[in-house]
């Protein structure tokens, strides 16, 4: 009987560390500043904040569109390792924000990005959105107003948020490029 209990405990321990578990990073950590820096400036926008390291408070503001101390605290509690933010703006209130971050696991990276992207769904007129060019992305949009998209590559969370007259294709291209670089399918940072 003791042998069976030991075998079950060993099996459970191995399962908790395997692919898809809460502690499995499922890939290499990427430098979030270098990731954010790979993006070209989209037509019609001007870079207003180059890629730079972000505190939990700065990451929270990038994810939700403004300061939120409660979310910053949750990011710390979930194990934020490192993060970066980059911003562009343009005429008519156009804004594009990219946030890249590293977490203890793939599960956490996926969850943080998806929760931030789907937060927009609570607003009137918002719908879920996964552009065909970025399969597996989680997002939402309010046509003509806001768009959010998130994707995780290993322990790396990739997030794009746009407001105003920034088209869907610009947002999808930004996330797609981040994904390619994070996966190593394009020029690495």
C-alpha positions in Angstrom: 0.0 0.0 0.0 2.8 2.4 0.9 4.4 1.6 -2.5 1.2 2.6 -4.3 1.0 5.9 -2.4 4.6 6.7 -3.2 4.1 5.9 -6.9 1.0 8.1 -7.0 2.8 11.0 -5.3 5.8 10.7 -7.8 3.4 10.6 -10.7 1.6 13.7 -9.5 4.9 15.5 -8.9 6.0 14.7 -12.4 2.7 15.8 -13.9 2.9 19.1 -12.1 6.2 19.9 -13.8 5.3 18.7 -17.3 4.1 20.6 -20.4 1.0 22.6 -19.8 1.4 22.6 -16.0 1.3 25.8 -14.0 5.1 25.7 -13.5 6.1 24.8 -17.1 7.7 27.8 -18.9 7.3 26.0 -22.3 10.1 28.0 -23.9 12.8 30.5 -23.4 12.5 33.9 -21.8 12.9 36.7 -24.2 14.2 40.2 -23.4 10.9 42.3 -23.3 12.7 45.5 -24.3 14.3 43.9 -27.3 11.0 42.3 -28.3 9.1 45.6 -28.2 11.9 47.4 -30.1 11.6 45.1 -33.2 8.4 46.8 -34.4 8.6 49.5 -37.0 6.6 52.7 -36.5 3.3 52.2 -38.2 2.3 54.7 -41.0 0.6 57.8 -39.6 1.9 57.3 -36.0 4.8 58.8 -34.2 6.8 57.0 -31.5 6.1 58.8 -28.2 7.8 56.4 -25.8 10.6 54.0 -27.1 10.7 50.5 -25.7 11.9 50.6 -22.1 11.7 48.5 -19.0 8.3 48.8 -17.2 7.5 48.5 -13.5 4.3 46.6 -12.5 2.5 49.9 -12.3 3.6 50.9 -15.8 2.7 47.5 -17.2 -0.8 47.7 -15.5 -1.4 51.1 -17.1 -0.4 49.7 -20.5 -2.6 46.7 -20.2 -5.8 48.5 -19.1 -5.3 52.1 -20.5 -4.6 53.9 -17.2 -3.2 53.7 -13.7 -4.6 50.8 -11.7 -2.7 50.0 -8.4 -4.9 46.9 -7.7 -3.9 45.4 -11.1 -0.2 46.3 -10.5 -0.4 44.5 -7.2 -1.9 41.4 -8.9 0.8 41.4 -11.5 3.4 41.4 -8.8 1.6 38.6 -7.0 1.4 36.5 -10.2 5.2 36.6 -10.5 6.0 39.2 -13.0 9.7 38.8 -13.9 10.3 41.7 -16.2 8.4 43.8 -18.7 8.6 46.6 -21.3 6.2 49.1 -22.8 6.4 51.1 -26.0 3.9 53.7 -27.3 2.9 55.6 -30.4 0.4 58.3 -31.1 -1.2 60.0 -34.0 -3.8 62.5 -35.2 -7.4 62.2 -34.0 -6.5 60.5 -30.8 -4.8 57.5 -32.4 -2.7 55.5 -29.9 -0.9 52.2 -30.1 0.7 50.5 -27.0 2.8 47.4 -26.9 3.5 45.6 -23.7 5.8 42.6 -23.5 6.4 40.7 -20.3 8.0 37.6 -18.8 6.2 35.3 -16.3 7.0 32.1 -14.3 5.1 29.9 -16.8 3.4 29.7 -20.1 0.0 29.3 -18.3 0.5 32.6 -16.4 1.7 34.5 -19.5 -1.4 33.3 -21.4 -3.7 34.1 -18.6 -2.4 37.6 -17.9 -2.5 38.7 -21.6 -5.9 37.1 -22.3 -7.5 38.7 -19.2 -6.1 42.1 -20.2 -7.3 41.8 -23.8 -10.7 40.5 -22.9 -11.3 43.2 -20.3 -12.5 45.4 -23.2 -15.5 43.0 -23.6 -17.2 44.5 -20.6 -17.7 47.7 -22.7 -20.9 48.3 -24.7 -20.4 47.4 -28.4 -17.2 45.3 -27.8 -16.9 41.9 -29.4 -14.3 39.1 -29.2 -11.7 39.3 -31.9 -9.1 36.9 -33.3 -7.7 38.2 -36.6 -7.0 35.4 -39.2 -3.4 36.5 -39.5 -2.7 35.8 -35.8 -4.4 32.4 -35.0 -4.6 31.7 -31.3 -4.5 35.3 -30.3 -7.1 36.5 -27.7 -8.6 39.9 -28.3 -11.5 42.2 -28.3 -12.5 45.3 -30.3 -15.0 48.2 -30.3 -15.0 49.1 -34.0 -13.5 52.6 -34.5 -12.7 53.0 -30.8 -10.4 50.4 -29.2 -8.7 47.1 -30.0 -6.7 44.7 -27.8 -4.8 41.5 -28.7 -2.7 39.2 -26.7 -0.6 36.1 -27.3 1.9 34.1 -25.3 5.0 32.4 -26.5 6.4 30.3 -23.7 6.7 32.4 -20.6 6.5 35.6 -22.7 3.2 37.6 -22.9 2.7 39.8 -25.9 0.1 42.5 -25.8 -1.1 45.2 -28.2 -3.7 47.9 -27.4 -5.0 50.6 -29.8 -7.4 53.5 -29.5 -8.9 55.9 -32.0 -8.2 55.7 -35.7 -5.7 52.8 -35.7 -7.0 50.1 -38.0 -7.4 46.4 -37.2 -4.6 45.5 -39.6 -2.0 47.6 -37.8 -2.8 45.9 -34.5 -2.8 42.5 -36.0 0.5 43.1 -37.8 2.1 44.4 -34.6 1.1 41.3 -32.6 2.0 39.0 -35.5 5.5 40.5 -35.8 6.0 40.2 -32.0 4.9 36.5 -32.2 7.3 35.7 -35.1 10.3 37.2 -33.3 9.4 35.6 -29.9 9.0 32.2 -31.7 12.4 32.7 -33.4 10.8 32.7 -36.9 12.1 36.1 -37.7 15.2 38.2 -37.0 15.6 37.8 -33.2 16.2 40.7 -30.9 
